[in-house]
Amino acid sequence: MQGVEEEEEEKTLVWWDISSCPIPTGYDPCLVGPRIVSAWRSYRMSGPITITAIGRLTHHPNAPDNDVLRKLSSSGISLIHANELQSDLFDWVELNPPPANILLISGPKELESLARTLYRLDSEGYTIFLAYPQREPAPAWLWKSFLSGVYKEWLWTSLLTDEMGSCSEDEDKCSQTGESPTWSCTLCAFSAQSFEDFTTHLKSKQHAHAVSIIYQYI
């Protein structure tokens, strides 16, 4: 019984690459966090869960607007502006040793770039879960190697399918993650104290300049 209780307390990180796996058109951003938690709870035992949306939150075709970011933040989702996912993922891993769960939500191209990292984390005792918009574009070797050991996979749209209403119908559903969000820009080494501070930074000349420099090498 004690072993079950310990397993139920395993931490879970949901690492959502919002650039390669954006919110479907017409979907209420306020429901993304609650729906992920609901899907996770219906499948997996309880335990602390942290959802982080990471990606290019500005200067990108899939960059969400301020209203979308606000709704995500209000549901307990942390926001990170970054050009790549690994360094911030390693930061979480250092603070949360296994056993722990990692649910990666990402497009096939980004998934391929993270394959070796996730394989290493799996070998170290982390349980890996995946969600993606589609499976076919990823190389065959990717699915036959490390991904064959993934504990469970979802299509992104299936995670978001539920009978919940919109935020305006039930505002409590916007805080189902139970987490206090954080806001940071890895590109500028900036940590915000509030959502307003974060969006002000994203609109600043300092941020725009940093983005322009980085994009020269992409």
N, C-alpha and C positions, 0 to 999 in steps of 0.2 A: 504493500500500500504506500509505503514511503517513497518507493521508486516512482510510482505513478504521480505522486504529488510533486516530486522534483521535476519530472518531465513536463508537467503542466505549467511549471514556472519558467520554462525555457523562454528566453527573450527572442523576439522576432523582429528583424529589420525588413521592411518593404522598401526596396531600392528601385524607384520608378524613374526611368529615363524618359522624361516628358517630351524631349525633342524627337526621339525616334518612335515613341509610342504615345502620341497626343490624345487628348480627350476626343472621342467621336463627335462629329458635328451634331449639334442639337441636344447633346447630353448635358444635364445639369451638373456643373463642376462641384456643387455643394454635396452631391451624393457620392462622389468618387471615394473619398475616405471611408464613410460609413459602409459603402457596399463592399470594399475590400475587406474591411474588418468582419462584416457579416459573412462573407464567403469563407474567410479564414476560420472563423469560429465554428461554422457549420461543418468544417472538415477536420480541423485540428483542435487540440485542447487549448484551454485558456492560458494566458501568460502575457507579459508586457509586450506591446506591439508598437513600433515606431514606423511611421510612413514618411519617407522623404522623397520629394519630387526634385530631381536634379537634372540640369541641362542648360541649354542656352536660352535663358529667359528673356533676352533681348537680341536684336540684330539677327534674327533667324526666321525662316518662313513659318515654322511651327511655334514660334514664341507666343505664349499666352498673353492676353491683354491684362491690364491692371485689375479689371473686375473678376476675371477668372482666378488670378493669383489671390485676390482677397477672399474669394469663396473657398479656395483650397485651404488657405491659412486658417479660416474660421472653423474648418472641420478638423483642425489639429494636424494638418500636413505641414511638415517643415519644408522650406524652400532653399535650394542652393543653386546659384548661378555658377556653372562650371563648363569647361570645354571637354572634359573627360571625367569618367566615373571612378577610376580606380583609387586615386589618392584619398578621396573622402571615404570610400568604402573601407580602406585600410585603417583609417582613423577610428571608425566604428569597431572594427575587428579587434584593434588593440585594446579597446575599453571593454569589450564583451567577448571573453574567451568561450570556446565551446564547452558544453553543448549549447547551441543556439541555432536559430533558423534564419535563412536569408531567402526572401522572395524577390527575385529580380524580374522587373517588368521592362522589357526592352525590345527593340527591333532586331531583326536577324543580323544585320551588319555589326551592330554594337555587341550583340551576343557573341559573335565570332571573335571579336577583339578581346572579350573578357573570358573566353573559354578556359585558357590555361590558369588564369587567376582563380576562377571558380572551381576548377579541378583541384587546385592546391587547397582551397578552403574546405572542399569536400573531404579530402584526405586528412585534414587536420581535425575533423570532427563536426564541422558545420553541416546542417542538413539544407540542401539547396532545392528551391522551388522556382519555377519559371512561369511567366505569362508573356505572350507576344501577340502581335496583330495577325501573323500568319506564320506557318512553318516552312512552306515549300522553298522560299528563296535561300535559306541557309544551306551551306555545303553539306553533302551527304556525310562526309567524314566527321562533321561536327556532331551530328545526331548519333552516329555509331560509336563515338569515343566517349568523351566525358558526359554527354547528355543522356547516354543510356543509363547512367546512374542517378539521374535527377529523380527526386522523390515523387513529384507530381508536376504536371504541366496544365496550364489553362490557356485558352484563347482570351485575349484582352477583353473582347466584347462579352464573353461569358462571365467574367468577373464582375462586369458592370450591369448585368441583367438581374433585375430584382423588382419586387412589387412596391418598393418604397415610393412615396410621393416626393414632390419638390421641396426645396428648402422653405418656401413660403407656407407650405401646408403643415410642416412639422419641423420647427427650427431645432428641436432637440436632436434630430438626426444628424445635424451638422457637427456635432461634437462627440460622435460615437467612439472616436479613437481614444479618447481619454487622455491624450497627450497635449502638452503645451508646445506649440510649434516654435521653431527657431528659424532664423533667416541669416543667410551668409552669401558672400560672393567670393569664391575661391580665387577667381581671377585677380581681384584687387585686395585679397587678404582682409576682407571687411566683414565684420559681424555686427548685425543690427540689433538694437534694443527693442524694436517694435516693427510691425509691418509697414507703417508709414515711413520710418527711417530707411527700411530696405528699399521700398519703391522709389524714394527720393534719391537714394544712391544709384539705382538702376537708370535713372534719368539724368544723372550728373555727367558733366564733361569729363571728369576723371574716369568714370566707367567707360564712356564712349571711346576715350583715347586708348584705354587698355585693351578694349575689344578690337579696335582698329589695328593695333600692333600685333595681337595674336592672330588675327585673321589673315595677316600677310603671309603666315607660314602654314596655313591650312589648305 
